């Protein structure tokens, strides 16, 4: 890979350690990044959560898209119309919220990261309860199992995610400036 052209007066915009770094290594380094470049910390729910936040925000973002897609496909592949509607509602809601959240892997930054965290817990609970409340647990057991597993994994992952926003948008309007990870 060729070194970027720089002059004595204009430094390179690419850090030297990134120039020769292979693609996968760069992706892993960025996903595990907990520095200020990874984003601005969110405030923990209820003021302080006693769990260590070890899942990086970018990894959680990918899990959101994966879980939403799994819920959506489980519903679409079901023969039961109620399971189909529940899968469409669950999957499209989590993907839609993820696309609009203030983090690196979204299309636009409209939803504060703390609101996204609350939505994660609400989505997880809805996915767990939907097969039983809507009555498709026996008629479509595969879709029901996928919805319950995605709901459980969303809640567990949310409890240990190091939530970070990109623009500083918070529910209370204050900016968190501490670049260290929550619970680190």
ZITA-V923574 format. One record per residue. N is the residue number from 1. RES is the residue in three letters. SS is DSSP state (@ for helix, = for strand, . for the rest). PHI is phi in radians with two decimals (NA if undefined). PSI is psi in radians with two decimals (999 if undefined). Layout:
BEGIN
N,RES,SS,PHI,PSI / N,RES,SS,PHI,PSI
END
This chain:
BEGIN
1,UNK,.,NA,2.30 / 2,UNK,.,-1.33,2.48 / 3,UNK,.,-1.23,2.46 / 4,UNK,.,-1.19,2.56 / 5,UNK,.,-1.26,2.20 / 6,UNK,.,-2.33,2.70 / 7,UNK,.,-1.86,3.09 / 8,UNK,.,-1.11,-0.48 / 9,UNK,.,-1.73,-0.39 / 10,UNK,.,-2.01,1.87 / 11,UNK,.,-1.23,2.77 / 12,UNK,.,-1.16,2.48 / 13,UNK,.,-1.42,-0.22 / 14,UNK,.,-1.74,2.17 / 15,UNK,.,-1.03,2.50 / 16,UNK,@,-1.01,-0.59 / 17,UNK,@,-1.27,-0.20 / 18,UNK,@,-1.65,-0.37 / 19,UNK,@,-0.99,-0.82 / 20,UNK,.,-1.76,0.20 / 21,UNK,.,-1.37,2.21 / 22,UNK,.,-1.10,2.73 / 23,UNK,@,-0.98,-0.84 / 24,UNK,@,-1.14,-0.73 / 25,UNK,@,-1.09,-0.68 / 26,UNK,@,-1.13,-0.72 / 27,UNK,@,-1.12,-0.77 / 28,UNK,@,-1.15,-0.77 / 29,UNK,@,-1.05,-0.75 / 30,UNK,@,-1.18,-0.69 / 31,UNK,@,-1.15,-0.57 / 32,UNK,.,-1.64,0.05 / 33,UNK,.,-1.18,2.19 / 34,UNK,.,-2.08,0.26 / 35,UNK,.,-1.40,-3.13 / 36,UNK,@,-1.08,-0.46 / 37,UNK,@,-1.16,-0.39 / 38,UNK,@,-1.31,-0.23 / 39,UNK,.,2.23,3.07 / 40,UNK,=,-1.64,2.32 / 41,UNK,=,-1.03,2.52 / 42,UNK,.,-1.53,2.81 / 43,UNK,.,-1.40,2.39 / 44,UNK,.,-1.20,2.55 / 45,UNK,.,-1.05,2.53 / 46,UNK,.,1.06,0.44 / 47,UNK,.,1.45,-0.82 / 48,UNK,.,-2.70,2.17 / 49,UNK,.,-1.79,2.26 / 50,UNK,.,-1.35,0.16 / 51,UNK,.,-1.77,2.57 / 52,UNK,.,-1.29,2.31 / 53,UNK,.,-1.60,1.70 / 54,UNK,.,-1.95,-0.19 / 55,UNK,=,-1.51,2.09 / 56,UNK,=,-1.12,2.66 / 57,UNK,@,-0.99,-0.76 / 58,UNK,@,-1.12,-0.64 / 59,UNK,@,-1.15,-0.75 / 60,UNK,@,-1.07,-0.69 / 61,UNK,@,-1.04,-0.77 / 62,UNK,@,-1.11,-0.68 / 63,UNK,@,-1.11,-0.65 / 64,UNK,@,-1.04,-0.86 / 65,UNK,@,-1.13,-0.67 / 66,UNK,@,-1.15,-0.79 / 67,UNK,@,-1.13,-0.72 / 68,UNK,@,-1.10,-0.73 / 69,UNK,@,-1.15,-0.72 / 70,UNK,@,-1.11,-0.76 / 71,UNK,@,-1.11,-0.75 / 72,UNK,@,-1.10,-0.85 / 73,UNK,@,-1.17,-0.66 / 74,UNK,@,-1.06,-0.72 / 75,UNK,@,-1.20,-0.80 / 76,UNK,@,-1.11,-0.57 / 77,UNK,.,-1.49,-0.05 / 78,UNK,.,-1.44,2.58 / 79,UNK,.,-1.46,-0.30 / 80,UNK,.,-1.43,2.19 / 81,UNK,@,-1.13,-0.54 / 82,UNK,@,-1.24,-0.76 / 83,UNK,@,-1.11,-0.65 / 84,UNK,@,-1.09,-0.82 / 85,UNK,@,-1.14,-0.71 / 86,UNK,@,-1.12,-0.75 / 87,UNK,@,-1.09,-0.73 / 88,UNK,@,-1.10,-0.78 / 89,UNK,@,-1.16,-0.82 / 90,UNK,@,-1.13,-0.88 / 91,UNK,@,-1.14,-0.80 / 92,UNK,@,-1.20,-0.55 / 93,UNK,@,-1.20,-0.78 / 94,UNK,@,-1.21,-0.66 / 95,UNK,@,-1.20,-0.72 / 96,UNK,@,-1.09,-0.79 / 97,UNK,@,-1.10,-0.70 / 98,UNK,@,-1.13,-0.68 / 99,UNK,@,-1.19,-0.38 / 100,UNK,@,-1.87,0.03 / 101,UNK,=,-1.44,2.64 / 102,UNK,.,-1.37,1.25 / 103,UNK,.,-2.53,3.00 / 104,UNK,.,-1.06,-0.60 / 105,UNK,.,-1.72,0.70 / 106,UNK,.,-2.11,2.88 / 107,UNK,.,-1.35,-0.71 / 108,UNK,.,-2.53,2.80 / 109,UNK,.,-1.92,1.49 / 110,UNK,.,-1.97,-0.45 / 111,UNK,=,-1.86,2.16 / 112,UNK,.,-1.05,2.61 / 113,UNK,@,-1.10,-0.58 / 114,UNK,@,-1.15,-0.64 / 115,UNK,@,-1.16,-0.63 / 116,UNK,@,-1.12,-0.71 / 117,UNK,@,-1.10,-0.75 / 118,UNK,@,-1.09,-0.73 / 119,UNK,@,-1.10,-0.62 / 120,UNK,@,-1.06,-0.78 / 121,UNK,@,-1.17,-0.72 / 122,UNK,@,-1.14,-0.75 / 123,UNK,@,-1.09,-0.79 / 124,UNK,@,-1.03,-0.80 / 125,UNK,@,-1.13,-0.72 / 126,UNK,@,-1.12,-0.72 / 127,UNK,@,-1.16,-0.63 / 128,UNK,@,-1.21,-0.74 / 129,UNK,@,-1.43,-0.49 / 130,UNK,@,-0.90,-0.84 / 131,UNK,@,-1.05,-0.53 / 132,UNK,@,-1.56,-0.72 / 133,UNK,@,-1.21,-0.71 / 134,UNK,.,-1.53,-0.17 / 135,UNK,.,1.41,0.35 / 136,UNK,.,-1.80,0.18 / 137,UNK,.,-1.07,-0.65 / 138,UNK,.,-1.58,-0.56 / 139,UNK,.,-1.32,-0.54 / 140,UNK,.,-2.40,1.28 / 141,UNK,@,-1.14,-0.54 / 142,UNK,@,-1.19,-0.83 / 143,UNK,@,-1.08,-0.72 / 144,UNK,@,-1.10,-0.76 / 145,UNK,@,-1.12,-0.73 / 146,UNK,@,-1.12,-0.76 / 147,UNK,@,-1.08,-0.76 / 148,UNK,@,-1.15,-0.78 / 149,UNK,@,-1.12,-0.73 / 150,UNK,@,-1.14,-0.70 / 151,UNK,@,-1.09,-0.81 / 152,UNK,@,-1.09,-0.80 / 153,UNK,@,-1.14,-0.58 / 154,UNK,@,-1.14,-0.78 / 155,UNK,@,-1.14,-0.80 / 156,UNK,@,-1.11,-0.79 / 157,UNK,@,-1.12,-0.63 / 158,UNK,@,-1.16,-0.57 / 159,UNK,@,-1.15,-0.46 / 160,UNK,.,-2.10,0.34 / 161,UNK,=,-1.54,2.37 / 162,UNK,=,-1.49,1.41 / 163,UNK,.,-1.14,2.29 / 164,UNK,=,-2.46,2.44 / 165,UNK,=,-1.82,2.92 / 166,UNK,.,-1.78,-0.58 / 167,UNK,.,-1.78,-0.13 / 168,UNK,.,1.59,0.18 / 169,UNK,.,-1.32,2.11 / 170,UNK,.,-2.25,2.77 / 171,UNK,.,-1.05,-0.74 / 172,UNK,.,-1.49,-0.10 / 173,UNK,.,1.55,-0.24 / 174,UNK,.,-1.39,2.71 / 175,UNK,.,-1.78,2.32 / 176,UNK,.,-1.59,2.21 / 177,UNK,.,-1.96,-0.11 / 178,UNK,.,-1.22,2.05 / 179,UNK,.,-1.40,-0.05 / 180,UNK,.,-1.42,2.76 / 181,UNK,.,-1.28,2.62 / 182,UNK,.,-1.16,2.23 / 183,UNK,.,1.42,0.05 / 184,UNK,.,-1.36,999
END
